[in-house]
Structure formats: C-alpha cells, structure tokens
Amino acid sequence: MLYNQTIHLKNGQECLLRNAEGADAEGFLGYFLKAHGETDYLTTYPDEAECDLGKMSERLSLTAESDCDIEIVAVFDGRIVGSAGINRINPRDKTKHRAEFGISILRDYWGLGIGSALTAACIECARAAGYLQLELDAVADNQSAVNLYLKYGFKEYGRNPRGFRTRSGKWQELVLMRLEL
Ligand SMILES: CC(C)(COP(=O)(O)OP(=O)(O)OC[C@H]1O[C@@H](n2cnc3c(N)ncnc32)[C@H](O)[C@@H]1OP(=O)(O)O)[C@@H](O)C(=O)NCCC(=O)NCCS
C-alpha cells in the first residue's frame, strides 16, 4: 500500500508522511530505540528490539511491498520522528478482516498533530486494504493515546488488568479498543 502526503503541523511547519523503505533502516532504528526509551507505555523495551540493520531493512522493504501491512513514517527536517503501522492479525478466513494498529512519536514532537495525521493515514490505508476492523491495546493510564483513539472513533471493548508487567514488577492495565471500518 502506498502512502505519501505532506501535512502541516499545529506549529505551521511541514512534515512528510510516507511509507518506510529498506533504505530507512538506520534512521528507523534510531527513532524506534529513542521512542521506546522515552515512554513506559509501549510493549517493547529498547534492548528487546531487533537491532540488525540488514534484518530491519528487509522487514521494511517487505512491508513497503505488502498488500496487508503498512508502516508509515513521519519525516521532519529529513529525520524520522514517528511512525505508525497496521498489521494483519491472522490471514485465516475467519480473522483476515482484522488488523492491529500501533503508533509512537518522539517525545520532542508530541502535541503537534503528527499522531492525528498518522492515525488518519493508517485508518485510510486499512479501509483501502479491505479490513473491516482495526484493533489496539493501550495502557489505561496513557491518556494521550486513549484520547487520540477515541477522537478517531475507536471504542473500548474490554480491559486486561494484568496486560503488561513492567521490569520493576508493576502491573499495567490495558484498554482493548476497536474501530469498525
Ligand atoms: C500518543 C501519541 C501517539 C500522540 O501523538 P501526538 O502527535 O502527540 O498527538 P496529536 O498532537 O496529534 O494529538 C492527537 C490527539 O491526542 C490526544 N492528546 C495528545 N496529547 C494529549 C495530552 N497531552 N493530553 C491529553 N490528550 C492528548 C488529543 O485527543 C489530541 O487531539 P486534539 O489535538 O484534537 O486535542 C504520542 O504521545 C506518543 O507517541 N506517545 C508515546 C508512545 C505511545 O504511547 N504510543 C501509543 C501506544 S498505545
């Protein structure tokens, strides 16, 4: 699925939203490690990430050519500052209508409208790909993310009180959300 749009941020500056490509491996990994170290609300700790640039490049290339998955990066001043993606949950007939949505943005760029633009882009791509439902889990305390999803029409359908357990032993309740497309 192809996506390429220049958006205007709340501060008036421009930001490019486009597919991640194999050549982005280094920039993508840099952004990914930083973003995952800046918040306790994501699933992966930075030291659990796949850091092999060859494997990252291959994964991004395959996704760029995929009909069912997409990874869109937000590029500001030539640098990847955020990304969002959708992935088919399972290709079997009974589940192939469902995709999972994920998003993260570097802390310095929060509040500028990038999260909204990436979410809208992924919803558009999910519809174009023929999905009928987009799903996600968010840490219940993550008010920015929960508000963002509510703004785009996601609805809560349940909670998992022991969804995450942090390395310090703290439980993080997950809100399960879905959007009918
Ligand atoms: C959640 C996240 C993606 C939001 O991205 P963002 O670019 O800051 O969001 P935007 O500026 O586009 O704001 C979009 C909406 O999010 C909500 N939001 C954003 N910041 C908020 C804040 N500080 N408090 C409450 N709601 C907030 C609002 O509903 C906002 O809509 P509005 O601008 O019409 O008020 C970003 O904070 C992030 O990457 N956080 C760390 C990673 C993460 O938590 N990912 C989600 C995991 S489930």
The ligand as an ORCA input file, in Angstrom:
! r2SCAN-3c Opt
* xyz 0 1
  C       0.057      9.016     21.948
  C       0.830      9.786     20.867
  C       0.970      8.889     19.636
  C       0.040     11.054     20.484
  O       0.701     11.677     19.403
  P       0.749     13.278     19.229
  O       1.415     13.578     17.948
  O       1.288     13.882     20.458
  O      -0.817     13.571     19.107
  P      -1.522     14.850     18.423
  O      -0.734     16.073     18.707
  O      -1.823     14.542     17.012
  O      -2.891     14.874     19.239
  C      -3.903     13.971     18.861
  C      -4.906     13.777     19.978
  O      -4.299     13.036     21.040
  C      -4.820     13.491     22.285
  N      -3.718     14.067     23.045
  C      -2.482     14.391     22.592
  N      -1.730     14.885     23.595
  C      -2.504     14.872     24.700
  C      -2.291     15.245     26.062
  N      -1.121     15.737     26.484
  N      -3.299     15.058     26.943
  C      -4.489     14.554     26.565
  N      -4.753     14.178     25.272
  C      -3.768     14.353     24.360
  C      -5.873     14.539     21.955
  O      -7.100     13.869     21.769
  C      -5.372     15.061     20.604
  O      -6.408     15.601     19.816
  P      -6.584     17.227     19.731
  O      -5.293     17.739     19.184
  O      -7.724     17.385     18.794
  O      -6.827     17.655     21.138
  C       2.232     10.245     21.379
  O       2.057     10.931     22.576
  C       3.212      9.098     21.598
  O       3.890      8.663     20.683
  N       3.297      8.613     22.846
  C       4.301      7.566     23.197
  C       4.012      6.259     22.514
  C       2.621      5.772     22.797
  O       2.097      5.941     23.884
  N       2.016      5.152     21.781
  C       0.681      4.597     21.893
  C       0.755      3.272     22.483
  S      -0.897      2.575     22.678
*
